[in-house]
Amino acid sequence: MTRVSAFSSPFMLGFDDIERVLDRVSKAANDGYPPYNIERLAATDEKGEVIRITLAVAGFTRDQLDVSVEESQLVIRGRQQEDKTRQYLHRGIAARQFQRAFVLAEGIEILGADLRDGLLSIDLARPEPERIVRRIEISAGD
């Protein structure tokens, strides 16, 4: 059975990558750990629009977290090691690993990351794009 998408229109040229990104995002959206917020901060003259992603990473230290940009994706990984010296009577907080990825639009800049009170905040800036108009010359076919 052939899958038909909105990007198969003959008027949508060069959007194959977007279709692949949407497939990847829909598969990753099912994992709910760790919970996160995305908020828009007030625009400033120097940064433009700022977006903040905040992940609840209680129990993780700075050394157990990794934030990187891989192929136009912001990837956050957390790795905790099991403490074999502890003997639990009840275990409600699991030592677990996670990976959360966010697809970045072209031109998004990572301003920095901050870990405070069990919350990892990552600030992103979206610079105001320049409006470019380019005239295409038509050559004579004779």
The first five atom37 places (N, CA, C, CB, O) and aatype in JSON, in Angstrom:
{
  "aatype": [12, 16, 1, 19, 15, 0, 13, 15, 15, 14, 13, 12, 10, 7, 13, 3, 3, 9, 6, 1, 19, 10, 3, 1, 19, 15, 11, 0, 0, 2, 3, 7, 18, 14, 14, 18, 2, 9, 6, 1, 10, 0, 0, 16, 3, 6, 11, 7, 6, 19, 9, 1, 9, 16, 10, 0, 19, 0, 7, 13, 16, 1, 3, 5, 10, 3, 19, 15, 19, 6, 6, 15, 5, 10, 19, 9, 1, 7, 1, 5, 5, 6, 3, 11, 16, 1, 5, 18, 10, 8, 1, 7, 9, 0, 0, 1, 5, 13, 5, 1, 0, 13, 19, 10, 0, 6, 7, 9, 6, 9, 10, 7, 0, 3, 10, 1, 3, 7, 10, 10, 15, 9, 3, 10, 0, 1, 14, 6, 14, 6, 1, 9, 19, 1, 1, 9, 6, 9, 15, 0, 7, 3],
  "atom_mask": [
    [1, 1, 1, 1, 1],
    [1, 1, 1, 1, 1],
    [1, 1, 1, 1, 1],
    [1, 1, 1, 1, 1],
    [1, 1, 1, 1, 1],
    [1, 1, 1, 1, 1],
    [1, 1, 1, 1, 1],
    [1, 1, 1, 1, 1],
    [1, 1, 1, 1, 1],
    [1, 1, 1, 1, 1],
    [1, 1, 1, 1, 1],
    [1, 1, 1, 1, 1],
    [1, 1, 1, 1, 1],
    [1, 1, 1, 0, 1],
    [1, 1, 1, 1, 1],
    [1, 1, 1, 1, 1],
    [1, 1, 1, 1, 1],
    [1, 1, 1, 1, 1],
    [1, 1, 1, 1, 1],
    [1, 1, 1, 1, 1],
    [1, 1, 1, 1, 1],
    [1, 1, 1, 1, 1],
    [1, 1, 1, 1, 1],
    [1, 1, 1, 1, 1],
    [1, 1, 1, 1, 1],
    [1, 1, 1, 1, 1],
    [1, 1, 1, 1, 1],
    [1, 1, 1, 1, 1],
    [1, 1, 1, 1, 1],
    [1, 1, 1, 1, 1],
    [1, 1, 1, 1, 1],
    [1, 1, 1, 0, 1],
    [1, 1, 1, 1, 1],
    [1, 1, 1, 1, 1],
    [1, 1, 1, 1, 1],
    [1, 1, 1, 1, 1],
    [1, 1, 1, 1, 1],
    [1, 1, 1, 1, 1],
    [1, 1, 1, 1, 1],
    [1, 1, 1, 1, 1],
    [1, 1, 1, 1, 1],
    [1, 1, 1, 1, 1],
    [1, 1, 1, 1, 1],
    [1, 1, 1, 1, 1],
    [1, 1, 1, 1, 1],
    [1, 1, 1, 1, 1],
    [1, 1, 1, 1, 1],
    [1, 1, 1, 0, 1],
    [1, 1, 1, 1, 1],
    [1, 1, 1, 1, 1],
    [1, 1, 1, 1, 1],
    [1, 1, 1, 1, 1],
    [1, 1, 1, 1, 1],
    [1, 1, 1, 1, 1],
    [1, 1, 1, 1, 1],
    [1, 1, 1, 1, 1],
    [1, 1, 1, 1, 1],
    [1, 1, 1, 1, 1],
    [1, 1, 1, 0, 1],
    [1, 1, 1, 1, 1],
    [1, 1, 1, 1, 1],
    [1, 1, 1, 1, 1],
    [1, 1, 1, 1, 1],
    [1, 1, 1, 1, 1],
    [1, 1, 1, 1, 1],
    [1, 1, 1, 1, 1],
    [1, 1, 1, 1, 1],
    [1, 1, 1, 1, 1],
    [1, 1, 1, 1, 1],
    [1, 1, 1, 1, 1],
    [1, 1, 1, 1, 1],
    [1, 1, 1, 1, 1],
    [1, 1, 1, 1, 1],
    [1, 1, 1, 1, 1],
    [1, 1, 1, 1, 1],
    [1, 1, 1, 1, 1],
    [1, 1, 1, 1, 1],
    [1, 1, 1, 0, 1],
    [1, 1, 1, 1, 1],
    [1, 1, 1, 1, 1],
    [1, 1, 1, 1, 1],
    [1, 1, 1, 1, 1],
    [1, 1, 1, 1, 1],
    [1, 1, 1, 1, 1],
    [1, 1, 1, 1, 1],
    [1, 1, 1, 1, 1],
    [1, 1, 1, 1, 1],
    [1, 1, 1, 1, 1],
    [1, 1, 1, 1, 1],
    [1, 1, 1, 1, 1],
    [1, 1, 1, 1, 1],
    [1, 1, 1, 0, 1],
    [1, 1, 1, 1, 1],
    [1, 1, 1, 1, 1],
    [1, 1, 1, 1, 1],
    [1, 1, 1, 1, 1],
    [1, 1, 1, 1, 1],
    [1, 1, 1, 1, 1],
    [1, 1, 1, 1, 1],
    [1, 1, 1, 1, 1],
    [1, 1, 1, 1, 1],
    [1, 1, 1, 1, 1],
    [1, 1, 1, 1, 1],
    [1, 1, 1, 1, 1],
    [1, 1, 1, 1, 1],
    [1, 1, 1, 1, 1],
    [1, 1, 1, 0, 1],
    [1, 1, 1, 1, 1],
    [1, 1, 1, 1, 1],
    [1, 1, 1, 1, 1],
    [1, 1, 1, 1, 1],
    [1, 1, 1, 0, 1],
    [1, 1, 1, 1, 1],
    [1, 1, 1, 1, 1],
    [1, 1, 1, 1, 1],
    [1, 1, 1, 1, 1],
    [1, 1, 1, 1, 1],
    [1, 1, 1, 0, 1],
    [1, 1, 1, 1, 1],
    [1, 1, 1, 1, 1],
    [1, 1, 1, 1, 1],
    [1, 1, 1, 1, 1],
    [1, 1, 1, 1, 1],
    [1, 1, 1, 1, 1],
    [1, 1, 1, 1, 1],
    [1, 1, 1, 1, 1],
    [1, 1, 1, 1, 1],
    [1, 1, 1, 1, 1],
    [1, 1, 1, 1, 1],
    [1, 1, 1, 1, 1],
    [1, 1, 1, 1, 1],
    [1, 1, 1, 1, 1],
    [1, 1, 1, 1, 1],
    [1, 1, 1, 1, 1],
    [1, 1, 1, 1, 1],
    [1, 1, 1, 1, 1],
    [1, 1, 1, 1, 1],
    [1, 1, 1, 1, 1],
    [1, 1, 1, 1, 1],
    [1, 1, 1, 1, 1],
    [1, 1, 1, 0, 1],
    [1, 1, 1, 1, 1]
  ],
  "atom_positions": [
    [[0.84, -1.18, 0.0], [0.0, 0.0, 0.0], [0.89, 1.25, 0.0], [-0.96, 0.0, 1.23], [1.78, 1.37, 0.84]],
    [[0.67, 2.13, -0.91], [1.46, 3.35, -1.05], [0.91, 4.42, -0.12], [1.47, 3.84, -2.5], [-0.29, 4.67, -0.06]],
    [[1.83, 5.06, 0.59], [1.44, 6.12, 1.5], [1.44, 7.45, 0.75], [2.4, 6.17, 2.73], [2.41, 7.78, 0.08]],
    [[0.36, 8.2, 0.87], [0.25, 9.5, 0.23], [0.32, 10.55, 1.32], [-1.07, 9.62, -0.6], [-0.39, 10.47, 2.33]],
    [[1.17, 11.54, 1.12], [1.29, 12.61, 2.11], [1.02, 13.94, 1.45], [2.67, 12.6, 2.78], [0.93, 14.04, 0.23]],
    [[0.91, 14.97, 2.27], [0.68, 16.32, 1.75], [1.89, 16.81, 0.96], [0.38, 17.29, 2.89], [1.76, 17.7, 0.12]],
    [[3.07, 16.22, 1.23], [4.28, 16.66, 0.55], [4.47, 16.0, -0.82], [5.48, 16.37, 1.41], [5.46, 16.27, -1.5]],
    [[3.54, 15.14, -1.23], [3.65, 14.5, -2.54], [3.04, 15.36, -3.65], [2.97, 13.13, -2.52], [3.03, 14.96, -4.81]],
    [[2.55, 16.53, -3.3], [1.98, 17.45, -4.29], [3.07, 17.91, -5.25], [1.31, 18.68, -3.59], [4.21, 18.12, -4.83]],
    [[2.76, 18.06, -6.53], [3.77, 18.53, -7.49], [4.19, 19.98, -7.24], [3.25, 18.39, -8.91], [5.19, 20.43, -7.8]],
    [[3.45, 20.71, -6.42], [3.8, 22.1, -6.11], [4.69, 22.22, -4.89], [2.54, 22.91, -5.9], [5.14, 23.31, -4.56]],
    [[4.95, 21.1, -4.19], [5.78, 21.09, -2.99], [7.12, 20.44, -3.34], [5.07, 20.32, -1.81], [7.32, 19.26, -3.09]],
    [[8.02, 21.21, -3.92], [9.3, 20.68, -4.37], [10.37, 20.83, -3.29], [9.74, 21.38, -5.66], [10.51, 21.9, -2.7]],
    [[11.11, 19.77, -3.04], [12.23, 19.82, -2.1], [11.85, 19.71, -0.64], [0.0, 0.0, 0.0], [12.64, 20.09, 0.22]],
    [[10.66, 19.2, -0.33], [10.21, 19.09, 1.05], [10.33, 17.67, 1.61], [8.77, 19.56, 1.16], [9.71, 17.36, 2.63]],
    [[11.12, 16.82, 0.96], [11.27, 15.44, 1.42], [11.85, 15.37, 2.83], [12.16, 14.65, 0.46], [11.44, 14.54, 3.64]],
    [[12.82, 16.26, 3.11], [13.44, 16.27, 4.44], [12.42, 16.6, 5.53], [14.6, 17.27, 4.48], [12.47, 16.04, 6.62]],
    [[11.51, 17.51, 5.23], [10.5, 17.89, 6.22], [9.6, 16.7, 6.55], [9.64, 19.08, 5.7], [9.24, 16.5, 7.71]],
    [[9.26, 15.92, 5.54], [8.43, 14.74, 5.78], [9.14, 13.74, 6.69], [8.06, 14.07, 4.44], [8.53, 13.17, 7.59]],
    [[10.44, 13.55, 6.45], [11.22, 12.64, 7.32], [11.3, 13.17, 8.75], [12.63, 12.45, 6.76], [11.21, 12.39, 9.7]],
    [[11.47, 14.46, 8.91], [11.53, 15.07, 10.24], [10.2, 14.88, 10.97], [11.87, 16.58, 10.15], [10.19, 14.56, 12.16]],
    [[9.1, 15.08, 10.27], [7.79, 14.91, 10.89], [7.57, 13.46, 11.32], [6.68, 15.34, 9.92], [6.98, 13.22, 12.38]],
    [[8.02, 12.51, 10.54], [7.93, 11.1, 10.94], [8.73, 10.84, 12.2], [8.42, 10.18, 9.81], [8.27, 10.16, 13.11]],
    [[9.94, 11.39, 12.25], [10.82, 11.19, 13.41], [10.22, 11.83, 14.66], [12.22, 11.78, 13.14], [10.28, 11.25, 15.75]],
    [[9.65, 13.01, 14.53], [9.06, 13.71, 15.66], [7.84, 12.95, 16.19], [8.66, 15.14, 15.27], [7.65, 12.84, 17.4]],
    [[7.02, 12.44, 15.29], [5.81, 11.73, 15.74], [6.17, 10.45, 16.49], [4.91, 11.39, 14.54], [5.46, 10.07, 17.42]],
    [[7.26, 9.78, 16.12], [7.69, 8.58, 16.84], [8.24, 8.93, 18.22], [8.75, 7.83, 16.04], [8.01, 8.19, 19.17]],
    [[8.96, 10.05, 18.34], [9.57, 10.44, 19.61], [8.55, 11.06, 20.57], [10.7, 11.43, 19.36], [8.82, 11.13, 21.77]],
    [[7.41, 11.51, 20.09], [6.43, 12.2, 20.93], [5.74, 11.27, 21.93], [5.38, 12.86, 20.06], [5.13, 11.76, 22.88]],
    [[5.82, 9.96, 21.73], [5.13, 9.04, 22.62], [5.81, 8.87, 23.98], [5.0, 7.71, 21.95], [5.16, 8.46, 24.94]],
    [[7.1, 9.17, 24.07], [7.81, 9.02, 25.33], [7.59, 10.25, 26.19], [9.32, 8.79, 25.09], [7.89, 11.37, 25.76]],
    [[7.06, 10.07, 27.38], [6.73, 11.21, 28.23], [7.77, 11.55, 29.29], [0.0, 0.0, 0.0], [7.51, 12.4, 30.14]],
    [[8.94, 10.92, 29.24], [9.95, 11.17, 30.26], [11.2, 11.76, 29.63], [10.3, 9.89, 31.03], [11.65, 11.26, 28.6]],
    [[11.75, 12.77, 30.2], [11.25, 13.57, 31.32], [10.23, 14.59, 30.83], [12.41, 14.28, 32.04], [10.24, 14.99, 29.66]],
    [[9.34, 15.01, 31.72], [8.38, 16.04, 31.32], [9.1, 17.36, 31.01], [7.3, 16.26, 32.43], [10.17, 17.63, 31.56]],
    [[8.52, 18.17, 30.16], [9.17, 19.41, 29.76], [8.14, 20.49, 29.49], [10.05, 19.2, 28.53], [6.97, 20.21, 29.26]],
    [[8.6, 21.74, 29.52], [7.83, 22.91, 29.13], [8.58, 23.62, 28.02], [7.57, 23.87, 30.34], [9.81, 23.56, 27.95]],
    [[7.84, 24.28, 27.14], [8.45, 25.17, 26.14], [7.73, 26.5, 26.28], [8.33, 24.58, 24.66], [6.5, 26.57, 26.18]],
    [[8.5, 27.54, 26.51], [7.88, 28.86, 26.69], [8.57, 29.91, 25.82], [7.94, 29.28, 28.16], [9.75, 29.78, 25.48]],
    [[7.82, 30.92, 25.48], [8.34, 32.05, 24.72], [8.62, 33.18, 25.7], [7.34, 32.5, 23.6], [7.75, 33.59, 26.46]],
    [[9.85, 33.68, 25.67], [10.24, 34.79, 26.53], [10.12, 36.09, 25.76], [11.69, 34.59, 27.07], [10.1, 36.1, 24.53]],
    [[10.04, 37.17, 26.48], [9.9, 38.48, 25.84], [11.08, 38.75, 24.93], [9.77, 39.59, 26.9], [12.23, 38.47, 25.29]],
    [[10.81, 39.29, 23.77], [11.87, 39.6, 22.8], [12.68, 40.79, 23.29], [11.26, 39.91, 21.4], [12.15, 41.73, 23.88]],
    [[13.97, 40.72, 23.04], [14.87, 41.84, 23.35], [15.52, 42.3, 22.05], [15.95, 41.43, 24.41], [15.51, 41.59, 21.05]],
    [[16.1, 43.49, 22.1], [16.74, 44.04, 20.89], [17.94, 43.21, 20.47], [17.17, 45.48, 21.13], [18.17, 43.02, 19.27]],
    [[18.7, 42.7, 21.44], [19.93, 41.98, 21.1], [19.7, 40.52, 20.73], [20.89, 42.05, 22.24], [20.46, 39.97, 19.94]],
    [[18.66, 39.87, 21.27], [18.46, 38.45, 21.03], [17.27, 38.15, 20.13], [18.28, 37.74, 22.32], [17.2, 37.05, 19.59]],
    [[16.36, 39.06, 19.97], [15.14, 38.75, 19.23], [14.25, 37.85, 20.08], [0.0, 0.0, 0.0], [14.27, 37.95, 21.31]],
    [[13.49, 36.98, 19.44], [12.61, 36.08, 20.17], [13.42, 34.96, 20.83], [11.54, 35.48, 19.22], [14.27, 34.34, 20.18]],
    [[13.17, 34.71, 22.11], [13.86, 33.66, 22.85], [12.86, 32.59, 23.25], [14.59, 34.23, 24.1], [11.77, 32.89, 23.76]],
    [[13.22, 31.34, 23.02], [12.41, 30.2, 23.41], [13.18, 29.44, 24.48], [12.06, 29.28, 22.18], [14.37, 29.19, 24.32]],
    [[12.5, 29.07, 25.56], [13.14, 28.32, 26.64], [12.48, 26.94, 26.75], [13.04, 29.09, 28.0], [11.26, 26.83, 26.89]],
    [[13.31, 25.92, 26.7], [12.87, 24.55, 26.94], [13.34, 24.2, 28.35], [13.44, 23.53, 25.86], [14.52, 24.32, 28.67]],
    [[12.41, 23.75, 29.2], [12.74, 23.38, 30.58], [12.34, 21.93, 30.79], [12.03, 24.31, 31.61], [11.18, 21.57, 30.59]],
    [[13.3, 21.11, 31.19], [13.06, 19.69, 31.46], [13.18, 19.43, 32.96], [14.06, 18.79, 30.67], [14.08, 19.96, 33.62]],
    [[12.28, 18.61, 33.5], [12.33, 18.21, 34.91], [13.29, 17.03, 35.02], [10.89, 17.84, 35.45], [12.95, 15.91, 34.64]],
    [[14.49, 17.28, 35.54], [15.53, 16.26, 35.62], [16.0, 16.08, 37.07], [16.72, 16.62, 34.7], [17.2, 15.99, 37.33]],
    [[15.06, 16.04, 38.0], [15.41, 15.88, 39.41], [16.23, 14.61, 39.6], [14.14, 15.85, 40.29], [15.9, 13.57, 39.05]],
    [[17.29, 14.72, 40.39], [18.14, 13.58, 40.67], [19.33, 13.46, 39.74], [0.0, 0.0, 0.0], [20.23, 12.66, 40.0]],
    [[19.36, 14.23, 38.66], [20.5, 14.2, 37.75], [21.46, 15.33, 38.1], [20.03, 14.33, 36.28], [21.04, 16.44, 38.42]],
    [[22.75, 15.03, 38.06], [23.77, 16.06, 38.25], [24.18, 16.6, 36.88], [25.02, 15.5, 39.02], [23.82, 16.04, 35.84]],
    [[24.93, 17.68, 36.89], [25.39, 18.28, 35.63], [26.23, 17.28, 34.83], [26.21, 19.56, 35.92], [26.15, 17.25, 33.6]],
    [[27.04, 16.46, 35.53], [27.88, 15.47, 34.84], [27.08, 14.35, 34.2], [28.89, 14.89, 35.82], [27.57, 13.68, 33.29]],
    [[25.86, 14.12, 34.65], [25.03, 13.04, 34.12], [24.15, 13.5, 32.96], [24.16, 12.47, 35.21], [23.41, 12.7, 32.38]],
    [[24.21, 14.78, 32.62], [23.41, 15.34, 31.54], [24.3, 15.78, 30.39], [22.57, 16.53, 32.04], [25.42, 16.23, 30.6]],
    [[23.79, 15.64, 29.17], [24.53, 16.04, 27.98], [23.55, 16.76, 27.06], [25.2, 14.81, 27.27], [22.48, 16.24, 26.75]],
    [[23.92, 17.95, 26.61], [23.12, 18.72, 25.67], [23.97, 18.94, 24.43], [22.64, 20.1, 26.3], [25.08, 19.46, 24.52]],
    [[23.45, 18.55, 23.27], [24.22, 18.7, 22.03], [23.27, 18.99, 20.87], [25.06, 17.43, 21.74], [22.06, 18.79, 20.97]],
    [[23.84, 19.45, 19.77], [23.1, 19.65, 18.52], [23.64, 18.65, 17.52], [23.24, 21.13, 17.98], [24.83, 18.63, 17.21]],
    [[22.75, 17.8, 17.01], [23.11, 16.76, 16.06], [22.15, 16.82, 14.88], [23.09, 15.36, 16.73], [20.95, 16.61, 15.04]],
    [[22.69, 17.09, 13.7], [21.89, 17.13, 12.48], [20.6, 17.93, 12.64], [21.56, 15.72, 12.04], [19.51, 17.41, 12.42]],
    [[20.73, 19.17, 13.02], [19.62, 20.12, 13.21], [18.61, 19.66, 14.27], [18.91, 20.33, 11.9], [17.43, 20.0, 14.19]],
    [[19.08, 18.89, 15.24], [18.26, 18.5, 16.38], [18.97, 18.87, 17.66], [17.93, 16.98, 16.35], [20.18, 18.67, 17.79]],
    [[18.22, 19.4, 18.62], [18.74, 19.59, 19.96], [18.49, 18.28, 20.7], [18.06, 20.82, 20.69], [17.34, 17.86, 20.84]],
    [[19.55, 17.64, 21.17], [19.43, 16.33, 21.83], [19.89, 16.47, 23.27], [20.26, 15.25, 21.08], [21.01, 16.92, 23.53]],
    [[19.02, 16.07, 24.21], [19.33, 16.09, 25.64], [19.34, 14.65, 26.11], [18.3, 16.96, 26.45], [18.37, 13.92, 25.94]],
    [[20.45, 14.24, 26.72], [20.57, 12.88, 27.24], [20.86, 12.94, 28.73], [21.68, 12.08, 26.5], [21.59, 13.82, 29.2]],
    [[20.29, 11.99, 29.46], [20.56, 11.85, 30.88], [20.95, 10.41, 31.15], [0.0, 0.0, 0.0], [20.27, 9.48, 30.7]],
    [[22.03, 10.23, 31.9], [22.5, 8.87, 32.24], [22.8, 8.81, 33.72], [23.77, 8.48, 31.4], [23.67, 9.53, 34.21]],
    [[22.07, 7.98, 34.43], [22.33, 7.75, 35.85], [22.83, 6.33, 36.03], [21.06, 8.01, 36.71], [22.38, 5.4, 35.36]],
    [[23.78, 6.19, 36.94], [24.29, 4.86, 37.25], [23.58, 4.32, 38.49], [25.83, 4.9, 37.48], [23.31, 5.06, 39.44]],
    [[23.29, 3.05, 38.46], [22.66, 2.37, 39.59], [23.66, 2.32, 40.74], [22.18, 0.93, 39.19], [24.8, 1.9, 40.54]],
    [[23.26, 2.74, 41.93], [24.13, 2.69, 43.12], [23.93, 1.32, 43.78], [23.81, 3.86, 44.12], [22.93, 1.09, 44.46]],
    [[24.88, 0.44, 43.57], [24.78, -0.94, 44.07], [24.97, -1.04, 45.58], [25.81, -1.83, 43.37], [24.66, -2.07, 46.17]],
    [[25.49, 0.02, 46.21], [25.75, -0.05, 47.65], [24.49, 0.2, 48.49], [26.81, 0.96, 48.03], [24.49, -0.08, 49.69]],
    [[23.44, 0.72, 47.88], [22.21, 1.01, 48.62], [21.29, -0.2, 48.63], [21.49, 2.23, 48.01], [21.19, -0.95, 47.66]],
    [[20.61, -0.36, 49.76], [19.61, -1.42, 49.88], [18.26, -0.74, 50.13], [19.97, -2.43, 51.04], [18.04, -0.15, 51.18]],
    [[17.38, -0.84, 49.16], [16.1, -0.14, 49.22], [15.03, -1.02, 49.86], [15.66, 0.3, 47.82], [14.93, -2.21, 49.57]],
    [[14.23, -0.4, 50.73], [13.04, -1.06, 51.26], [11.86, -0.8, 50.32], [12.72, -0.56, 52.7], [10.96, -1.63, 50.18]],
    [[11.87, 0.37, 49.68], [10.9, 0.71, 48.63], [11.64, 1.53, 47.59], [9.66, 1.51, 49.21], [12.41, 2.42, 47.94]],
    [[11.41, 1.24, 46.34], [12.1, 1.94, 45.25], [11.06, 2.61, 44.36], [13.0, 0.96, 44.43], [10.49, 1.97, 43.48]],
    [[10.82, 3.89, 44.59], [9.86, 4.63, 43.79], [10.52, 5.57, 42.8], [0.0, 0.0, 0.0], [9.89, 6.02, 41.85]],
    [[11.8, 5.87, 43.03], [12.55, 6.75, 42.14], [13.57, 5.89, 41.41], [13.26, 7.94, 42.93], [14.55, 5.44, 42.01]],
    [[13.35, 5.66, 40.16], [14.22, 4.78, 39.39], [15.42, 5.55, 38.85], [13.45, 4.12, 38.24], [15.29, 6.71, 38.45]],
    [[16.57, 4.91, 38.84], [17.73, 5.45, 38.15], [17.56, 5.05, 36.69], [19.11, 4.92, 38.76], [17.66, 3.87, 36.35]],
    [[17.31, 6.0, 35.85], [17.03, 5.67, 34.46], [17.74, 6.61, 33.52], [15.53, 5.7, 34.19], [18.24, 7.67, 33.91]],
    [[17.78, 6.21, 32.29], [18.39, 7.01, 31.25], [17.28, 7.59, 30.38], [19.39, 6.16, 30.41], [16.18, 7.04, 30.31]],
    [[17.58, 8.68, 29.71], [16.61, 9.24, 28.78], [17.33, 9.94, 27.64], [15.65, 10.22, 29.5], [18.51, 10.29, 27.75]],
    [[16.6, 10.12, 26.58], [17.04, 10.95, 25.46], [15.82, 11.68, 24.94], [17.73, 10.1, 24.34], [14.81, 11.05, 24.6]],
    [[15.91, 12.97, 24.86], [14.81, 13.8, 24.35], [15.38, 14.65, 23.23], [14.16, 14.7, 25.49], [16.42, 15.29, 23.41]],
    [[14.74, 14.67, 22.07], [15.23, 15.42, 20.92], [14.18, 16.41, 20.45], [15.63, 14.47, 19.77], [12.99, 16.11, 20.42]],
    [[14.64, 17.59, 20.08], [13.78, 18.64, 19.53], [14.36, 19.04, 18.18], [13.68, 19.88, 20.5], [15.55, 19.33, 18.09]],
    [[13.55, 19.06, 17.14], [13.99, 19.44, 15.8], [14.06, 20.97, 15.76], [13.03, 18.89, 14.69], [13.12, 21.66, 16.14]],
    [[15.2, 21.47, 15.29], [15.42, 22.92, 15.23], [15.21, 23.45, 13.81], [16.84, 23.26, 15.73], [15.64, 22.83, 12.84]],
    [[14.55, 24.58, 13.72], [14.4, 25.24, 12.43], [15.74, 25.85, 12.05], [13.29, 26.33, 12.47], [16.59, 26.1, 12.91]],
    [[15.93, 26.09, 10.78], [17.17, 26.69, 10.3], [17.33, 28.07, 10.92], [17.18, 26.77, 8.74], [16.38, 28.85, 10.97]],
    [[18.52, 28.37, 11.39], [18.82, 29.68, 11.96], [18.65, 29.76, 13.47], [0.0, 0.0, 0.0], [19.04, 30.77, 14.06]],
    [[18.09, 28.74, 14.11], [17.94, 28.77, 15.57], [19.31, 28.67, 16.21], [17.02, 27.61, 16.05], [20.13, 27.83, 15.82]],
    [[19.57, 29.51, 17.19], [20.84, 29.51, 17.91], [20.62, 29.06, 19.34], [21.51, 30.91, 17.87], [19.63, 29.45, 19.96]],
    [[21.53, 28.26, 19.88], [21.47, 27.83, 21.27], [22.23, 28.88, 22.09], [22.07, 26.38, 21.47], [23.42, 29.09, 21.87]],
    [[21.54, 29.53, 23.02], [22.18, 30.56, 23.83], [22.9, 29.97, 25.04], [21.14, 31.56, 24.29], [23.91, 30.51, 25.48]],
    [[22.39, 28.86, 25.57], [23.03, 28.25, 26.73], [22.07, 27.36, 27.48], [0.0, 0.0, 0.0], [20.87, 27.32, 27.19]],
    [[22.62, 26.64, 28.46], [21.84, 25.72, 29.28], [22.17, 25.97, 30.74], [22.12, 24.23, 28.9], [23.29, 26.36, 31.07]],
    [[21.18, 25.76, 31.61], [21.35, 26.02, 33.04], [20.61, 24.95, 33.83], [20.83, 27.45, 33.42], [19.46, 24.62, 33.52]],
    [[21.27, 24.39, 34.84], [20.66, 23.39, 35.72], [20.49, 24.0, 37.09], [21.51, 22.09, 35.79], [21.46, 24.37, 37.75]],
    [[19.23, 24.11, 37.54], [18.94, 24.71, 38.84], [17.69, 24.09, 39.42], [18.78, 26.25, 38.72], [16.65, 24.02, 38.76]],
    [[17.79, 23.63, 40.67], [16.65, 23.07, 41.41], [15.97, 21.92, 40.67], [15.64, 24.15, 41.69], [14.75, 21.81, 40.7]],
    [[16.75, 21.06, 40.02], [16.19, 19.91, 39.32], [15.56, 20.22, 37.98], [0.0, 0.0, 0.0], [14.92, 19.36, 37.38]],
    [[15.75, 21.45, 37.49], [15.21, 21.85, 36.19], [16.36, 22.25, 35.27], [14.2, 23.02, 36.35], [17.19, 23.09, 35.61]],
    [[16.39, 21.64, 34.1], [17.37, 21.98, 33.08], [16.7, 22.92, 32.08], [17.94, 20.7, 32.37], [15.74, 22.53, 31.41]],
    [[17.2, 24.14, 31.99], [16.64, 25.13, 31.07], [17.62, 25.39, 29.94], [16.3, 26.45, 31.82], [18.81, 25.61, 30.18]],
    [[17.12, 25.37, 28.72], [17.93, 25.62, 27.54], [17.28, 26.76, 26.78], [18.07, 24.33, 26.63], [16.11, 26.67, 26.39]],
    [[18.03, 27.82, 26.56], [17.51, 28.99, 25.85], [17.95, 28.96, 24.4], [17.98, 30.3, 26.53], [19.11, 28.71, 24.08]],
    [[16.99, 29.22, 23.51], [17.21, 29.25, 22.07], [16.79, 30.61, 21.55], [16.43, 28.1, 21.35], [15.83, 31.2, 22.05]],
    [[17.49, 31.1, 20.55], [17.12, 32.39, 19.95], [16.77, 32.18, 18.49], [18.27, 33.42, 20.08], [17.41, 31.41, 17.77]],
    [[15.75, 32.86, 18.08], [15.37, 32.85, 16.67], [15.56, 34.27, 16.16], [13.87, 32.36, 16.47], [14.71, 35.14, 16.35]],
    [[16.7, 34.5, 15.49], [16.94, 35.85, 14.96], [15.89, 36.21, 13.92], [18.35, 35.94, 14.33], [15.36, 35.35, 13.22]],
    [[15.6, 37.48, 13.85], [14.63, 37.96, 12.86], [15.24, 37.78, 11.47], [14.26, 39.46, 13.12], [16.3, 38.33, 11.18]],
    [[14.57, 37.02, 10.6], [15.16, 36.78, 9.28], [15.12, 38.04, 8.42], [14.41, 35.64, 8.56], [14.21, 38.86, 8.5]],
    [[16.16, 38.15, 7.6], [16.18, 39.26, 6.65], [15.2, 38.96, 5.52], [17.62, 39.5, 6.08], [15.09, 37.82, 5.07]],
    [[14.51, 39.95, 5.1], [13.57, 39.78, 3.98], [14.36, 40.0, 2.69], [12.34, 40.77, 4.07], [14.82, 41.1, 2.41]],
    [[14.5, 38.92, 1.92], [15.29, 38.98, 0.69], [14.37, 38.79, -0.51], [16.41, 37.9, 0.7], [13.59, 37.83, -0.58]],
    [[14.47, 39.71, -1.43], [13.74, 39.6, -2.7], [14.8, 39.55, -3.79], [12.72, 40.81, -2.91], [15.65, 40.43, -3.88]],
    [[14.74, 38.53, -4.61], [15.73, 38.36, -5.68], [15.0, 38.28, -7.01], [16.6, 37.1, -5.45], [14.05, 37.51, -7.17]],
    [[15.43, 39.05, -7.93], [14.82, 39.07, -9.27], [15.53, 38.05, -10.14], [14.9, 40.5, -9.91], [16.76, 38.01, -10.17]],
    [[14.79, 37.21, -10.85], [15.33, 36.2, -11.73], [15.21, 36.7, -13.16], [14.59, 34.83, -11.55], [14.11, 37.0, -13.63]],
    [[16.32, 36.8, -13.84], [16.33, 37.25, -15.21], [15.83, 36.12, -16.12], [17.74, 37.7, -15.63], [16.14, 34.95, -15.89]],
    [[15.06, 36.48, -17.12], [14.54, 35.52, -18.1], [15.38, 35.65, -19.36], [13.02, 35.77, -18.4], [15.47, 36.71, -19.98]],
    [[16.01, 34.53, -19.72], [16.83, 34.58, -20.93], [15.98, 34.29, -22.16], [18.01, 33.57, -20.84], [14.94, 33.64, -22.08]],
    [[16.44, 34.79, -23.28], [15.73, 34.58, -24.55], [16.05, 33.17, -25.06], [16.13, 35.66, -25.62], [17.21, 32.75, -25.01]],
    [[15.07, 32.47, -25.54], [15.24, 31.1, -25.99], [15.62, 30.97, -27.45], [0.0, 0.0, 0.0], [15.56, 29.86, -27.97]],
    [[16.01, 32.07, -28.16], [16.31, 31.96, -29.58], [17.71, 31.49, -29.79], [16.11, 33.26, -30.28], [18.14, 31.33, -30.93]]
  ]
}
